[in-house]
Amino acid sequence: MPKMKTNSGASKRFSLTGTGKIKRKHAFKRHILTKKTTKAKRNLTYFGLVSPADEKNVQLLLCMK
């Protein structure tokens, strides 16, 4: 059986933390930023974690399991 290939799009969008959780970036930070408040833009800057409901699907894309 051949090796599983990592989904290249997912590998660019997700990364792992030291404890094995999956990090992701927030959406809505690319354009149309003038109407968003400074606080909203600042909160979108930081990384978030993939929700437990989506974690299994992302792990399959990253060939973790």
Residue frames relative to the residue before (quaternion, step in Angstrom):
aa qw qx qy qz dx dy dz
M 1.0000 0.0000 0.0000 0.0000 0.00 0.00 0.00
P 0.4359 -0.7164 0.4692 0.2769 3.63 -0.80 0.91
K 0.6223 -0.5292 0.4211 0.3941 3.51 -1.31 0.30
M 0.4955 -0.6189 0.5146 0.3265 3.54 -1.24 0.52
K 0.3088 -0.7372 0.5674 0.1978 3.58 -1.02 0.76
T 0.4422 -0.6605 0.5421 0.2728 3.54 -1.04 0.84
N 0.4581 -0.6512 0.5258 0.2993 3.58 -1.02 0.77
S 0.3938 -0.7689 0.4487 0.2290 3.58 -0.43 1.21
G 0.6218 0.5370 -0.3476 0.4519 3.59 1.08 -0.63
A 0.6693 0.4916 -0.2943 0.4731 3.56 1.01 -0.83
S 0.6425 0.5367 -0.3363 0.4314 3.59 1.00 -0.75
K 0.6452 0.5005 -0.3198 0.4806 3.59 1.18 -0.51
R 0.7371 0.4525 -0.2225 0.4500 3.59 1.11 -0.65
F 0.7762 0.2780 -0.1421 0.5477 3.58 1.12 -0.56
S 0.0066 -0.7699 0.6375 0.0283 3.54 -1.23 0.54
L 0.4918 -0.6805 0.4718 0.2693 3.54 -1.24 0.44
T 0.3759 -0.6686 0.5848 0.2641 3.53 -1.22 0.56
G 0.6966 -0.4686 0.3365 0.4265 3.56 -1.27 0.08
T 0.7083 0.4420 -0.2590 0.4856 3.57 1.14 -0.60
G 0.6210 -0.5899 0.3278 0.3987 3.59 1.28 0.12
K 0.4840 0.6289 -0.4640 0.3935 3.59 1.22 0.19
I 0.4278 -0.7057 0.5087 0.2454 3.57 -1.22 0.47
K 0.2599 -0.7695 0.5704 0.1227 3.55 -0.76 1.13
R 0.0357 -0.7774 0.6276 0.0222 3.55 -1.22 0.59
K 0.4377 -0.6570 0.5332 0.3040 3.55 -1.26 0.30
H 0.5143 -0.6263 0.4877 0.3246 3.54 -1.25 0.43
A 0.4451 -0.6572 0.5389 0.2821 3.54 -1.24 0.54
F 0.7616 0.4207 -0.2861 0.4013 3.57 -1.40 -0.02
K 0.5709 0.5823 -0.4034 0.4151 3.63 1.04 0.62
R 0.5260 0.6826 -0.3852 0.3302 3.63 1.23 0.13
H 0.8057 -0.0944 0.1147 0.5734 3.59 0.76 -0.98
I 0.7413 0.3288 -0.3266 0.4855 3.56 -1.36 0.23
L 0.2549 0.8060 -0.4894 0.2142 3.54 0.86 1.01
T 0.5363 0.6587 -0.4097 0.3327 3.60 1.18 -0.34
K 0.7207 0.4334 -0.2651 0.4716 3.60 1.00 -0.68
K 0.5916 0.5466 -0.3811 0.4538 3.60 1.25 -0.07
T 0.5030 -0.6569 0.4670 0.3120 3.56 -1.04 0.74
T 0.6453 -0.5258 0.3909 0.3929 3.54 -1.25 0.44
K 0.6430 0.5290 -0.3174 0.4539 3.55 1.01 -0.82
A 0.6506 0.5131 -0.3165 0.4618 3.59 0.96 -0.82
K 0.6651 0.4968 -0.3004 0.4697 3.58 0.95 -0.88
R 0.6446 0.5220 -0.3209 0.4572 3.56 1.00 -0.80
N 0.6784 0.4893 -0.2960 0.4612 3.59 0.95 -0.82
L 0.6433 0.5093 -0.3216 0.4726 3.60 1.17 -0.48
T 0.5321 0.6533 -0.3974 0.3635 3.59 1.26 -0.33
Y 0.7224 0.4796 -0.2603 0.4248 3.56 0.87 -0.95
F 0.5729 -0.5913 0.4483 0.3482 3.54 -1.25 0.47
G 0.2132 -0.7349 0.6271 0.1459 3.52 -1.26 0.55
L 0.4414 -0.6548 0.5308 0.3077 3.55 -1.30 -0.03
V 0.5340 -0.6046 0.4833 0.3402 3.54 -1.15 0.65
S 0.4859 -0.6811 0.4609 0.2957 3.58 -0.89 0.91
P 0.6313 -0.5614 0.3750 0.3816 3.60 -1.11 0.58
A 0.6143 0.5602 -0.3509 0.4308 3.61 1.11 -0.63
D 0.7510 0.3843 -0.2017 0.4976 3.60 1.07 -0.73
E 0.4737 0.7283 -0.4187 0.2644 3.57 1.23 -0.38
K 0.6529 0.5282 -0.3269 0.4334 3.61 0.91 -0.86
N 0.6618 0.5070 -0.3060 0.4597 3.60 0.96 -0.85
V 0.6582 0.4964 -0.3075 0.4752 3.59 0.99 -0.81
Q 0.6217 0.5382 -0.3384 0.4576 3.59 1.04 -0.72
L 0.6313 0.5202 -0.3321 0.4696 3.58 1.04 -0.72
L 0.6553 0.5139 -0.3095 0.4591 3.58 1.00 -0.83
L 0.7279 0.4081 -0.2239 0.5035 3.57 1.08 -0.77
C 0.4011 -0.7430 0.4472 0.2953 3.60 1.32 0.07
M 0.2948 0.7635 -0.5187 0.2474 3.55 0.92 0.90
K 0.7921 0.1881 -0.1124 0.5698 3.60 1.13 -0.52
